[in-house]
Amino acid sequence: MVDKVKENYLRRQAKRLNLLLKKSKAKKFKINDKGGYAIIEPYGNDILAGELFDLTIDEVAEYLEQYEEKLKKDVE
């Protein structure tokens, strides 16, 4: 079971980075939907990570941290 507080925190972090965190609505494991998370760039509707909704909450946290660090380096 995913900690809802952590999930909400990551949703807010993604929003600050102009990204969307989407959770699969699938009730059962499917070949093209693993029941996890995907990170989406909302304006181009590009899936940046988790195309098959295969990210765990910990992988989402790691991806967002790396993405944020990359943005900070690009600004400097």
Secondary structure, 3 states (H helix, E strand, C coil): CCCHHHHHHHHHHHHHCCCEEEECCCCCCECCECCCEEEEECCCCEEEECCCCCECHHHHHHHHHHHHHHHHHHHC
